[in-house]
């Protein structure tokens, strides 16, 4: 009986580790305004970097500088959420509001898309 119980425990743990997780991704593409100085850019990006510790369900933020874009974007930011429900928390968070206000002064153009993986 002990061997069977141990087998069930091991099998259950194995099955749980094999389950696929679905993550929701919110991808932002930004083009800096021409006259934006480095410190403003850094402050803007620092806010993004700090979001996972402040927003439940936001697992990670990836920042990638773009050197050659067909649409002249300068930076790609990917927010990795546990589910698409978590993006509502992000959109209502005070730091998101700060990002929106800052973007009005330092972002020339942007685009975004979302996907689940």
C-alpha positions in Angstrom: 0.0 0.0 0.0 2.9 2.4 0.8 4.4 1.8 -2.6 1.1 2.5 -4.3 0.6 5.7 -2.4 4.2 6.8 -3.2 3.5 6.0 -6.9 0.4 8.1 -6.8 2.2 11.1 -5.2 5.0 10.9 -7.7 2.7 10.5 -10.7 0.6 13.4 -9.5 3.6 15.6 -9.2 4.8 14.6 -12.6 1.4 15.4 -14.2 1.3 18.8 -12.5 4.8 19.6 -13.9 3.7 18.6 -17.4 0.7 20.9 -17.6 1.0 23.7 -20.0 0.9 27.2 -18.6 -0.6 30.0 -20.6 0.9 33.4 -20.4 -0.5 36.6 -21.7 1.9 39.0 -23.4 1.4 42.7 -23.9 4.0 44.0 -26.3 4.8 47.7 -26.7 6.8 49.3 -29.4 8.0 52.9 -28.8 9.8 55.5 -30.8 11.4 58.2 -28.7 10.8 61.8 -29.5 13.8 63.5 -31.1 14.6 65.8 -28.3 14.4 63.3 -25.4 17.4 63.2 -23.1 18.9 60.0 -21.6 17.7 60.6 -18.0 14.1 60.9 -19.1 14.3 57.7 -21.0 16.0 55.9 -18.1 13.3 57.1 -15.7 10.5 55.9 -18.1 12.1 52.5 -18.4 12.8 52.2 -14.6 9.0 52.5 -14.0 8.5 49.5 -16.3 11.2 47.5 -14.6 9.6 48.0 -11.2 6.1 46.9 -12.2 6.4 43.1 -11.5 7.0 43.8 -7.8 3.9 46.0 -7.6 1.3 44.3 -9.8 0.1 40.8 -9.0 0.0 38.6 -12.0 2.7 40.6 -13.9 5.5 38.0 -13.9 8.2 39.8 -15.9 9.0 42.8 -18.0 11.5 42.5 -20.9 13.1 45.6 -22.4 14.9 45.3 -25.7 16.6 48.2 -27.6 15.9 48.0 -31.3 18.8 49.1 -33.6 17.0 48.6 -36.9 13.2 48.7 -37.2 11.1 48.8 -40.3 8.8 51.2 -38.5 11.6 53.2 -36.8 10.8 51.9 -33.3 13.6 52.3 -30.7 12.5 50.0 -27.9 10.4 46.9 -27.5 8.8 46.3 -24.1 7.1 43.0 -23.3 5.0 42.5 -20.2 4.4 38.9 -19.3 1.2 38.3 -17.4 -0.2 35.1 -15.8 -3.4 35.7 -17.7 -5.2 38.3 -19.7 -7.3 39.2 -16.6 -4.1 40.7 -15.0 -3.7 43.4 -17.7 -6.7 45.2 -16.2 -4.8 45.5 -12.9 -1.8 46.9 -14.8 -4.0 49.4 -16.7 -5.5 50.8 -13.5 -2.3 50.9 -11.6 -0.9 54.4 -10.7 2.5 53.6 -12.3 0.7 52.9 -15.6 -1.0 56.3 -15.3 2.5 57.8 -14.8 3.8 56.0 -17.9 0.9 57.4 -19.9 1.7 61.0 -18.7 5.4 60.7 -19.3 4.8 59.2 -22.8 2.9 62.2 -23.9 6.2 64.2 -23.6 8.9 61.7 -24.6 7.3 59.2 -27.1 6.8 60.2 -30.7 5.0 57.1 -31.8 4.0 53.7 -30.5 2.3 50.5 -31.4 1.2 47.4 -29.4 0.0 44.0 -29.8 -1.0 41.1 -27.5 -0.8 37.4 -27.7 -1.2 34.3 -25.5 1.4 31.6 -25.5 
